[in-house]
């Protein structure tokens, strides 16, 4: 877990990075989340969750590795029109 504390009065935003074992993009995703939070002046808590198997992936909402969840939701998920 990585925490970036910026505003002392605000609760850090929860970010979860879902990933498969040996995901080559995990560190890049983590670094970009932290950089974006710092630029926006937002505190974040970044958790990394290893996904095991297809059923785990479906239950957690893994759509690719890594998948970024903000407050438990995928902000990039496609929705039906």
Number of C-alpha atoms within 10 A of each C-alpha: 9 12 15 17 18 16 11 8 8 11 13 18 17 15 24 22 22 23 23 18 11 9 13 12 11 19 12 11 16 20 11 12 18 21 13 13 19 15 9 10 13 17 21 23 18 22 17 16 16 17 21 11 9 10 10 12 18 11 9 16 18 20 15 12 20 24 23 27 21 16 11 12 14 16 11 11 12 7 5 4 3
